[in-house]
Amino acid sequence: MRIVRFSPGPDSGLGTDPLFGVVEDDNQITVISGDPIYHGVTKTGAKVALNSVRLLAPVIPRSKVVCVGKNYADHAKEMGSELPKEPIIFIKPNTTVIGPGDTIVWPQMAPTIDFEAELAIVIGRLCKDVPKERVKDVIFGYTIANDVTCREIQKSDGQWTRAKGFDTFCPLGPWIETDFIPGTQRIHTEINGEVKQDAKISEMIFNVEDIVVFVSQVMTLLPGDVIITGTPAGIGPMPERSTVSVGVEGIGVLTNKVSAKP
């Protein structure tokens, strides 16, 4: 089931506030009541065409975006690092989150900004110290993330908060896929149609179960929290005014524009 958060069109008769819905096979959205992470999926009788609405970030984490670094062996090598013995985690503020079609804003202090395609886990319930056999019970679904990064600031600061924490530096979308089962699906990035990253999510050093178990031992996870699981090799800069598309097979493609450099 593909769950979207969207802004209805002015002629939809659905008001102006963001709504949640289920994308049906005929590319119609069936509106649902309230936030499905908190209230479940209760369909209403209202429908609207997918191509007539503006898709928003499918979830705005009320608490945090937890990120896993260097989780693909080839990416760790291109960063000049040894393979981690346990997940390396950091946090992006929820103010980094934007949706599909939104503009990634180039910060004044960033010489360059890089793309990083990532599979994103959406947490569906409050949890702590999750055992491996219960991981599926706490996951609401999956979406796609672009972990936008200023590499120069990352290197100069020696830690990653500022480099990855600017507003608009965590595009999410285009929807949450609740039936996705991580396996050998392709993950990729294209800049202006040119493929820059191309790997399989099965190449992750730590899989989804490992990550949720580890993170939940460190911190309590809340409904709507997002965990992004690391990027494969091939990272690089996004030119100003470029179009960046990150995709995961079985979920979809998340596309954003990059602003002009200030």
Backbone bond lengths (Angstrom), bond angles and torsions (degrees), N, CA, C in turn:
res aa  C-N    CA-C-N  psi(-1)  N-CA   C-N-CA  omega(-1)  CA-C   N-CA-C  phi
1 M - - - 1.458 - - 1.526 109.15 -
2 R 1.334 115.50 128.61 1.459 121.34 178.73 1.524 109.02 -98.50
3 I 1.310 116.15 117.66 1.463 121.41 -178.45 1.522 109.00 -107.99
4 V 1.327 115.09 125.93 1.456 120.76 -178.87 1.521 109.81 -114.86
5 R 1.302 114.41 155.58 1.464 122.95 167.38 1.520 105.30 -116.58
6 F 1.322 117.28 129.99 1.460 118.47 -169.50 1.522 111.35 -147.51
7 S 1.328 113.54 160.87 1.452 122.18 174.48 1.515 107.44 -104.32
8 P 1.325 118.68 117.85 1.469 120.27 -177.75 1.528 111.41 -65.28
9 G 1.314 116.20 152.77 1.453 120.17 175.18 1.516 111.29 -71.30
10 P 1.324 117.71 159.77 1.460 121.26 -175.56 1.524 113.61 -63.07
11 D 1.333 117.04 -21.98 1.464 120.67 -178.81 1.528 112.80 -103.23
12 S 1.321 116.85 12.75 1.468 119.92 -175.36 1.517 113.36 -78.12
13 G 1.337 116.94 -23.13 1.459 120.06 -174.84 1.515 113.24 76.32
14 L 1.328 116.00 12.74 1.464 120.36 -176.91 1.526 112.27 -106.56
15 G 1.329 117.39 9.71 1.450 119.67 -179.17 1.507 111.54 86.19
16 T 1.323 115.34 -166.55 1.472 120.50 -176.13 1.521 113.20 -118.29
17 D 1.328 118.58 -10.01 1.465 120.82 -179.23 1.526 110.61 -76.41
18 P 1.343 117.84 149.14 1.462 120.14 176.15 1.526 111.87 -58.03
19 L 1.315 115.95 143.84 1.456 123.22 -179.95 1.522 109.40 -128.24
20 F 1.324 115.38 161.69 1.465 121.80 172.42 1.521 108.95 -108.74
21 G 1.323 115.82 150.86 1.454 119.28 178.40 1.512 111.92 -157.35
22 V 1.326 115.38 170.67 1.458 123.30 176.75 1.515 108.20 -109.39
23 V 1.335 117.74 127.27 1.455 122.05 177.37 1.525 108.34 -79.86
24 E 1.323 115.95 118.61 1.458 121.58 -179.43 1.521 110.51 -87.56
25 D 1.325 116.94 171.02 1.459 121.69 -177.06 1.518 112.85 -63.87
26 D 1.341 117.32 -24.13 1.465 120.38 -179.85 1.524 112.54 -91.63
27 N 1.357 116.49 16.02 1.463 122.93 -179.77 1.521 113.03 62.50
28 Q 1.315 115.62 26.73 1.454 121.78 167.55 1.531 108.00 -98.50
29 I 1.323 116.83 147.17 1.458 121.93 174.71 1.513 108.50 -101.15
30 T 1.321 116.23 123.77 1.451 120.82 171.13 1.517 108.02 -92.07
31 V 1.323 116.66 119.53 1.458 121.21 -177.24 1.521 109.80 -68.55
32 I 1.336 116.35 140.50 1.462 121.28 176.55 1.527 109.61 -117.49
33 S 1.319 115.77 158.79 1.463 121.63 -176.02 1.524 110.57 -84.45
34 G 1.345 116.89 120.08 1.448 120.91 173.61 1.515 113.50 71.16
35 D 1.327 115.01 -173.23 1.463 122.79 -179.55 1.529 108.31 -81.40
36 P 1.337 117.59 118.12 1.472 119.48 -174.87 1.521 114.45 -65.04
37 I 1.330 117.18 -22.71 1.461 118.62 178.42 1.527 110.38 -66.05
38 Y 1.322 115.99 -31.92 1.474 120.64 -177.41 1.519 112.86 -101.01
39 H 1.340 116.99 -28.14 1.461 119.70 -171.56 1.521 113.86 -119.08
40 G 1.327 117.77 2.80 1.452 119.59 -176.27 1.520 111.28 76.29
41 V 1.325 115.55 176.94 1.465 121.43 -177.60 1.521 108.82 -98.81
42 T 1.326 115.63 102.63 1.461 122.36 177.14 1.514 107.81 -117.64
43 K 1.327 116.49 107.17 1.456 120.70 -176.56 1.526 110.85 -75.59
44 T 1.329 114.71 141.62 1.457 121.07 171.91 1.528 107.69 -99.11
45 G 1.312 116.61 -177.31 1.464 119.00 178.17 1.503 113.67 -85.51
46 A 1.349 117.26 -5.24 1.461 120.54 -174.89 1.527 111.23 -80.51
47 K 1.335 115.88 141.23 1.459 121.90 176.38 1.515 109.66 -136.38
48 V 1.317 115.32 152.85 1.451 121.44 178.14 1.527 107.53 -150.11
49 A 1.318 117.27 148.25 1.460 121.03 -179.55 1.529 110.54 -70.88
50 L 1.339 116.14 137.54 1.461 121.09 -179.83 1.522 111.26 -57.90
51 N 1.326 116.85 -38.98 1.468 119.48 -175.72 1.522 113.31 -79.71
52 S 1.346 117.14 3.19 1.468 119.52 -179.98 1.521 112.53 -106.19
53 V 1.342 117.63 1.35 1.456 120.77 -176.47 1.524 109.96 -120.17
54 R 1.308 115.34 164.89 1.463 121.58 174.05 1.520 108.32 -100.51
55 L 1.332 116.36 117.39 1.457 120.06 178.23 1.524 109.82 -74.30
56 L 1.329 115.33 139.66 1.460 122.92 177.89 1.528 108.97 -111.79
57 A 1.312 117.30 171.19 1.472 119.31 172.07 1.526 107.59 -52.53
58 P 1.331 118.90 128.02 1.460 120.42 -173.58 1.520 114.10 -67.42
59 V 1.326 116.48 -16.72 1.462 121.33 176.24 1.523 107.80 -150.27
60 I 1.332 116.49 138.05 1.462 121.63 170.31 1.519 106.14 -109.31
61 P 1.324 118.19 104.94 1.470 119.78 -176.94 1.524 110.96 -56.70
62 R 1.312 116.93 124.75 1.467 120.14 179.70 1.528 110.99 -77.29
63 S 1.319 115.92 -13.34 1.457 119.78 -176.90 1.525 111.56 -120.84
64 K 1.338 118.81 -60.43 1.466 119.90 -168.52 1.518 111.99 -166.39
65 V 1.329 114.04 157.64 1.458 123.30 165.75 1.522 106.03 -110.95
66 V 1.310 117.35 114.16 1.463 122.45 178.53 1.519 107.84 -94.39
67 C 1.317 116.91 131.69 1.459 122.17 -174.17 1.527 110.18 -119.07
68 V 1.324 114.90 145.15 1.465 121.34 177.02 1.521 108.10 -111.53
69 G 1.319 116.50 126.49 1.457 121.47 -178.71 1.516 112.44 -100.78
70 K 1.336 114.83 150.10 1.483 122.25 172.57 1.526 111.39 53.52
71 N 1.329 116.56 49.84 1.468 121.05 -175.57 1.520 113.41 -102.24
72 Y 1.334 117.40 7.45 1.463 122.63 170.34 1.527 106.42 -123.61
73 A 1.327 116.38 133.19 1.466 120.23 -174.05 1.525 112.09 -58.10
74 D 1.345 117.05 -43.98 1.464 119.59 -177.63 1.522 111.19 -66.31
75 H 1.339 117.20 -33.21 1.461 119.81 177.78 1.530 110.31 -69.48
76 A 1.334 116.91 -41.78 1.467 119.50 177.37 1.531 110.54 -58.70
77 K 1.323 115.40 -39.56 1.472 119.35 179.93 1.525 111.17 -66.85
78 E 1.357 117.01 -41.72 1.459 117.93 -178.84 1.519 112.02 -68.85
79 M 1.340 116.52 -20.03 1.462 121.24 175.57 1.522 111.93 -89.07
80 G 1.354 116.62 0.41 1.456 120.88 179.21 1.508 113.85 73.49
81 S 1.340 116.42 29.59 1.468 121.25 -175.23 1.519 111.26 -116.19
82 E 1.328 115.35 154.35 1.453 120.32 169.88 1.522 109.15 -76.12
83 L 1.319 116.82 160.79 1.461 120.32 178.82 1.523 109.11 -68.35
84 P 1.320 117.66 133.29 1.466 119.77 -179.21 1.520 111.67 -69.59
85 K 1.320 115.75 145.77 1.468 121.09 178.76 1.528 111.52 -86.87
86 E 1.324 116.84 -17.85 1.455 122.75 173.37 1.522 107.30 -148.87
87 P 1.325 117.95 161.74 1.469 118.83 -176.32 1.523 112.61 -57.62
88 I 1.330 115.44 136.46 1.460 122.49 172.76 1.525 106.82 -94.10
89 I 1.318 117.49 119.49 1.464 119.53 -175.44 1.524 111.77 -120.58
90 F 1.311 114.31 151.22 1.466 122.63 174.20 1.522 106.61 -151.23
91 I 1.330 117.23 176.06 1.464 120.89 -174.50 1.517 110.41 -127.89
92 K 1.315 115.48 137.98 1.455 122.81 166.67 1.527 107.95 -101.17
93 P 1.334 118.79 140.81 1.461 119.28 174.05 1.525 110.38 -68.61
94 N 1.337 116.07 155.41 1.465 118.00 -179.56 1.525 112.95 -69.17
95 T 1.333 117.26 -11.62 1.462 120.63 175.51 1.527 112.60 -73.20
96 T 1.330 117.79 -6.97 1.467 120.51 174.54 1.525 111.75 -78.74
97 V 1.320 117.79 -15.80 1.461 121.35 -169.59 1.526 111.54 -77.45
98 I 1.337 115.32 129.18 1.459 123.28 169.09 1.522 108.08 -132.90
99 G 1.324 116.32 171.82 1.452 120.42 -176.32 1.510 113.49 -107.10
100 P 1.325 116.45 -177.24 1.465 120.78 178.21 1.519 111.10 -62.75
101 G 1.322 115.34 138.61 1.456 120.23 -179.88 1.510 114.65 84.33
102 D 1.341 117.83 -14.04 1.457 120.58 178.51 1.535 110.12 -73.83
103 T 1.318 115.33 160.32 1.462 120.76 -177.09 1.526 111.49 -92.21
104 I 1.323 116.06 130.51 1.461 122.42 170.43 1.526 106.95 -78.62
105 V 1.320 116.82 116.73 1.461 121.09 -173.58 1.529 109.88 -90.95
106 W 1.309 115.32 125.03 1.462 122.10 -178.49 1.533 109.07 -75.35
107 P 1.336 118.97 117.63 1.469 120.01 -178.35 1.531 112.00 -71.37
108 Q 1.295 115.21 151.07 1.464 121.82 179.59 1.525 111.57 -57.60
109 M 1.345 117.37 -37.61 1.465 120.96 -174.00 1.522 113.97 -89.34
110 A 1.334 118.11 5.78 1.468 120.32 -176.51 1.523 111.08 -104.23
111 P 1.348 118.70 116.00 1.468 120.18 176.78 1.529 112.43 -65.17
112 T 1.348 116.54 -41.71 1.460 122.56 176.80 1.520 108.53 -138.61
113 I 1.327 116.21 161.49 1.465 120.63 172.25 1.528 108.86 -134.55
114 D 1.322 115.70 135.03 1.461 122.89 -174.56 1.519 111.75 -105.75
115 F 1.325 115.41 155.00 1.463 123.21 171.28 1.529 109.82 -93.81
116 E 1.324 116.13 152.32 1.464 122.31 172.31 1.529 107.72 -150.79
117 A 1.312 117.73 104.84 1.461 122.14 178.80 1.529 110.26 -73.94
118 E 1.336 116.34 133.96 1.465 119.48 -177.84 1.538 111.43 -146.11
119 L 1.317 114.85 144.41 1.459 121.52 167.84 1.522 108.24 -75.99
120 A 1.342 116.56 133.51 1.463 121.14 -177.50 1.525 110.46 -116.46
121 I 1.318 115.17 133.71 1.465 123.30 177.60 1.521 107.94 -98.51
122 V 1.334 116.65 131.67 1.465 120.93 175.48 1.527 107.87 -106.14
123 I 1.321 116.23 119.95 1.464 121.87 -178.06 1.537 109.62 -79.90
124 G 1.323 115.79 137.31 1.457 120.24 -174.07 1.511 115.81 -107.66
125 R 1.327 117.39 -7.85 1.468 118.68 -178.30 1.521 110.03 -154.57
126 L 1.303 116.02 155.17 1.465 120.79 176.14 1.522 108.80 -62.03
127 C 1.328 116.38 132.40 1.462 118.19 -177.46 1.519 110.77 -156.22
128 K 1.322 114.88 153.45 1.475 123.12 177.57 1.512 107.39 -150.75
129 D 1.346 116.15 141.38 1.469 121.67 178.38 1.524 111.39 52.55
130 V 1.323 115.52 53.97 1.461 121.06 -176.56 1.539 109.90 -73.54
131 P 1.327 119.10 124.41 1.469 119.91 174.12 1.525 110.32 -73.33
132 K 1.319 116.11 154.71 1.466 120.42 -174.03 1.520 112.20 -57.10
133 E 1.309 117.18 -37.38 1.466 119.73 -177.49 1.527 113.42 -72.49
134 R 1.357 117.40 -8.93 1.463 120.75 -179.32 1.526 112.69 -109.26
135 V 1.315 116.99 3.72 1.465 119.45 -175.69 1.523 111.58 -58.22
136 K 1.338 117.21 -44.38 1.468 120.12 -178.54 1.525 111.57 -59.28
137 D 1.315 117.19 -29.08 1.466 120.89 -177.61 1.519 112.88 -70.16
138 V 1.339 117.65 -22.40 1.467 119.91 -175.66 1.526 112.30 -102.63
139 I 1.336 117.66 -2.10 1.463 121.38 -179.99 1.519 109.54 -96.61
140 F 1.336 115.63 123.97 1.462 120.57 176.05 1.524 111.03 -78.60
141 G 1.328 116.71 -38.76 1.453 121.74 -179.14 1.510 110.84 172.82
142 Y 1.323 115.20 -166.79 1.459 121.42 -175.79 1.520 110.46 -131.60
143 T 1.326 115.91 148.82 1.442 122.20 172.49 1.527 108.38 -139.90
144 I 1.325 117.03 -166.96 1.464 122.51 -176.33 1.517 108.75 -119.27
145 A 1.322 116.24 142.71 1.463 121.40 178.69 1.517 110.24 -128.99
146 N 1.322 114.72 151.48 1.460 122.53 168.01 1.524 106.56 -117.08
147 D 1.327 116.38 108.35 1.468 121.82 -177.97 1.526 108.54 -84.22
148 V 1.326 116.15 77.64 1.465 121.89 -176.32 1.532 109.51 -63.54
149 T 1.329 115.67 137.13 1.468 121.63 -171.27 1.517 110.98 -142.51
150 C 1.318 116.54 138.89 1.463 120.69 166.60 1.528 107.69 -94.66
151 R 1.318 116.57 108.56 1.465 120.55 -172.54 1.529 111.75 -67.53
152 E 1.330 118.30 -37.25 1.466 120.60 -178.79 1.529 111.11 -63.26
153 I 1.337 116.30 -41.84 1.463 119.62 178.97 1.527 110.39 -69.94
154 Q 1.312 116.72 -37.51 1.468 119.92 177.27 1.529 110.52 -57.85
155 K 1.333 116.15 -42.67 1.458 119.88 -178.65 1.530 111.74 -73.55
156 S 1.311 117.41 -40.27 1.466 119.63 -176.19 1.524 112.28 -73.19
157 D 1.347 117.27 -34.88 1.462 120.43 -178.71 1.529 112.30 -77.26
158 G 1.326 116.53 -28.05 1.465 119.06 -176.77 1.515 112.94 77.38
159 Q 1.296 118.26 -2.42 1.471 123.86 170.58 1.528 106.61 -145.68
160 W 1.331 117.58 174.73 1.456 117.83 -158.70 1.528 114.98 -113.51
161 T 1.320 118.86 1.67 1.458 120.18 -172.59 1.516 112.35 -61.22
162 R 1.325 117.58 -52.88 1.463 119.72 -176.90 1.528 110.76 -68.31
163 A 1.323 117.18 -41.44 1.458 121.14 -175.79 1.520 112.73 -62.06
164 K 1.322 116.37 -28.57 1.461 121.06 -174.93 1.531 113.01 -116.79
165 G 1.346 116.76 2.46 1.449 119.91 -171.08 1.513 116.79 -106.37
166 F 1.339 117.57 6.03 1.458 119.38 179.11 1.529 111.10 -65.15
167 D 1.317 116.55 150.12 1.465 120.63 171.85 1.528 109.79 -52.14
168 T 1.310 116.03 139.61 1.484 126.87 178.85 1.523 112.99 77.99
169 F 1.323 119.27 6.09 1.467 121.62 -175.52 1.534 113.78 -88.43
170 C 1.337 118.11 14.67 1.467 119.48 174.63 1.530 110.41 -141.84
171 P 1.330 117.78 71.08 1.456 118.88 171.64 1.540 110.91 -59.89
172 L 1.337 116.05 136.68 1.460 122.73 176.96 1.526 108.77 -130.36
173 G 1.333 116.37 146.66 1.460 119.29 174.88 1.529 111.59 145.85
174 P 1.346 117.54 -165.99 1.464 125.05 -0.56 1.526 113.79 -80.31
175 W 1.327 116.95 -13.26 1.459 122.73 179.92 1.513 109.36 -157.14
176 I 1.315 116.39 175.18 1.464 121.76 173.23 1.517 107.65 -99.58
177 E 1.319 116.56 125.35 1.459 122.11 176.67 1.528 108.30 -100.07
178 T 1.326 116.36 111.55 1.463 120.05 -174.42 1.529 112.63 -83.84
179 D 1.331 117.64 -14.83 1.469 120.25 -177.32 1.526 112.49 -100.90
180 F 1.314 117.62 3.14 1.469 121.28 -177.78 1.520 110.70 -68.17
181 I 1.323 115.79 133.78 1.465 122.08 174.79 1.530 107.74 -120.75
182 P 1.336 118.37 112.45 1.466 119.90 -177.40 1.523 111.89 -59.56
183 G 1.328 115.13 134.45 1.458 120.93 179.45 1.513 109.64 -153.61
184 T 1.328 116.34 -116.03 1.465 121.18 -177.78 1.527 111.95 -105.38
185 Q 1.330 116.68 22.35 1.466 119.52 -176.69 1.525 111.39 -63.24
186 R 1.336 114.74 148.80 1.460 122.32 179.80 1.522 109.96 -76.53
187 I 1.336 115.96 140.18 1.459 123.39 171.06 1.515 106.88 -123.10
188 H 1.345 116.93 135.38 1.461 118.45 -173.24 1.520 111.20 -152.49
189 T 1.333 114.80 163.39 1.462 123.27 172.95 1.513 108.83 -132.05
190 E 1.343 115.61 139.70 1.456 121.87 171.29 1.525 108.92 -126.01
191 I 1.328 115.98 136.67 1.462 122.86 172.90 1.523 107.36 -113.10
192 N 1.329 115.68 116.70 1.467 120.95 -177.10 1.530 111.56 50.14
193 G 1.344 115.18 38.88 1.458 121.64 176.31 1.511 115.44 86.94
194 E 1.328 118.49 -5.39 1.463 122.05 -179.37 1.527 109.59 -97.51
195 V 1.329 116.27 126.46 1.465 121.13 -177.86 1.524 110.19 -69.90
196 K 1.337 115.59 128.41 1.456 121.80 -179.71 1.534 112.43 -115.68
197 Q 1.312 117.18 -34.84 1.465 122.13 175.91 1.527 108.17 -126.26
198 D 1.323 116.92 142.13 1.460 120.82 178.54 1.521 107.80 -159.07
199 A 1.324 116.26 109.49 1.461 121.09 -176.47 1.529 108.39 -151.47
200 K 1.310 116.40 -174.19 1.459 122.29 174.28 1.522 108.77 -119.14
201 I 1.336 116.19 142.30 1.459 117.97 -177.67 1.526 111.98 -68.46
202 S 1.343 116.81 -15.01 1.468 119.87 174.76 1.522 111.81 -69.20
203 E 1.345 117.17 -9.76 1.460 120.82 178.04 1.527 112.49 -83.40
204 M 1.337 117.78 -1.82 1.458 119.82 176.75 1.524 110.34 -59.81
205 I 1.321 116.43 141.38 1.468 121.02 176.79 1.530 109.89 -68.63
206 F 1.326 115.77 -46.40 1.463 121.86 177.19 1.520 107.75 -112.19
207 N 1.339 116.45 124.17 1.457 119.20 -176.70 1.526 110.78 -81.39
208 V 1.315 116.10 -178.89 1.464 121.19 -175.81 1.522 111.59 -58.02
209 E 1.322 117.30 -44.46 1.470 119.96 -179.84 1.524 110.98 -62.04
210 D 1.332 116.47 -45.46 1.468 120.23 178.53 1.529 111.02 -57.04
211 I 1.328 115.39 -43.49 1.460 120.52 -175.10 1.521 111.44 -67.22
212 V 1.333 117.22 -48.21 1.469 119.84 -178.27 1.525 110.55 -64.17
213 V 1.313 117.59 -41.56 1.461 120.59 177.09 1.522 110.19 -58.85
214 F 1.328 116.89 -48.83 1.467 121.28 -176.48 1.525 111.42 -64.55
215 V 1.327 116.57 -51.09 1.466 119.78 -176.64 1.524 110.52 -61.75
216 S 1.323 117.21 -40.12 1.468 119.88 -177.57 1.526 112.51 -71.33
217 Q 1.322 117.26 -16.05 1.464 119.73 172.36 1.523 111.28 -77.61
218 V 1.341 115.42 -22.64 1.467 120.57 -179.12 1.520 111.01 -89.26
219 M 1.321 117.24 -43.64 1.464 121.04 -172.19 1.519 110.41 -145.16
220 T 1.305 116.02 152.31 1.452 121.61 173.40 1.524 108.81 -70.64
221 L 1.319 116.06 132.89 1.453 122.14 176.55 1.523 108.81 -99.57
222 L 1.331 115.86 136.93 1.455 122.39 -177.17 1.523 110.29 -108.94
223 P 1.332 117.89 156.03 1.464 119.88 175.39 1.526 110.66 -55.13
224 G 1.313 116.14 131.86 1.457 120.89 -178.27 1.505 115.00 90.86
225 D 1.325 118.78 -10.37 1.462 119.95 172.17 1.530 109.28 -61.70
226 V 1.314 115.50 149.82 1.459 121.56 179.95 1.520 108.70 -121.50
227 I 1.326 116.14 136.64 1.467 122.00 172.79 1.520 107.34 -116.61
228 I 1.341 117.56 121.66 1.456 119.95 174.96 1.525 108.26 -102.30
229 T 1.339 115.87 140.15 1.463 121.00 -155.90 1.522 115.31 -104.91
230 G 1.325 117.94 12.28 1.460 119.61 178.13 1.519 111.93 103.53
231 T 1.325 114.94 160.33 1.463 121.34 -175.12 1.521 110.66 -119.60
232 P 1.333 117.45 147.86 1.468 119.79 175.85 1.523 111.86 -78.69
233 A 1.317 115.52 179.62 1.467 121.16 178.69 1.522 110.73 -65.27
234 G 1.331 114.50 160.64 1.453 120.43 177.04 1.508 114.39 108.36
235 I 1.343 116.65 7.46 1.462 120.39 -179.45 1.521 110.54 -59.27
236 G 1.318 115.51 153.52 1.455 119.74 178.81 1.509 110.52 -175.84
237 P 1.323 116.74 176.83 1.462 120.52 -175.18 1.518 113.24 -74.93
238 M 1.327 114.92 151.19 1.455 122.72 172.04 1.528 107.26 -99.27
239 P 1.325 119.06 120.73 1.460 119.45 177.16 1.533 111.09 -65.89
240 E 1.328 115.75 154.34 1.451 118.57 176.41 1.523 109.99 -62.15
241 R 1.339 114.76 144.77 1.464 124.57 -179.57 1.525 112.94 63.16
242 S 1.330 118.12 17.13 1.462 120.96 179.21 1.529 110.62 -84.12
243 T 1.319 114.80 166.11 1.465 122.34 173.84 1.518 108.00 -109.72
244 V 1.326 116.53 123.58 1.462 121.36 -178.98 1.519 109.08 -115.51
245 S 1.336 115.57 129.21 1.461 121.94 178.66 1.517 109.02 -123.47
246 V 1.328 116.14 123.73 1.459 121.11 175.49 1.520 107.61 -115.77
247 G 1.318 116.13 137.11 1.453 119.36 -173.67 1.510 112.98 -138.44
248 V 1.312 114.86 152.38 1.458 122.46 171.53 1.529 107.03 -130.34
249 E 1.318 116.02 122.61 1.449 121.63 179.00 1.533 110.00 -56.47
250 G 1.320 116.34 130.78 1.455 120.58 -179.02 1.513 113.95 94.22
251 I 1.335 116.36 -11.31 1.469 120.46 174.52 1.520 109.75 -115.54
252 G 1.317 117.84 -57.66 1.452 120.45 -179.77 1.501 111.45 150.28
253 V 1.322 116.22 -154.69 1.464 122.99 -177.93 1.524 108.62 -133.52
254 L 1.317 115.77 135.02 1.460 124.36 177.75 1.518 108.28 -109.63
255 T 1.324 116.47 119.39 1.469 120.75 -176.14 1.520 110.31 -119.84
256 N 1.324 115.27 135.64 1.468 122.04 177.96 1.513 109.80 -139.36
257 K 1.320 116.21 156.27 1.461 122.78 172.46 1.519 109.08 -95.77
258 V 1.310 116.14 154.10 1.458 122.87 173.99 1.519 108.03 -106.55
259 S 1.320 116.58 136.08 1.463 119.78 -179.62 1.520 111.38 -70.55
260 A 1.314 115.66 173.40 1.456 120.59 169.95 1.520 109.08 -69.79
261 K 1.324 116.22 152.52 1.463 120.75 176.49 1.520 109.22 -72.89
262 P 1.348 118.07 131.16 1.470 119.82 -176.99 1.529 112.12 -69.09
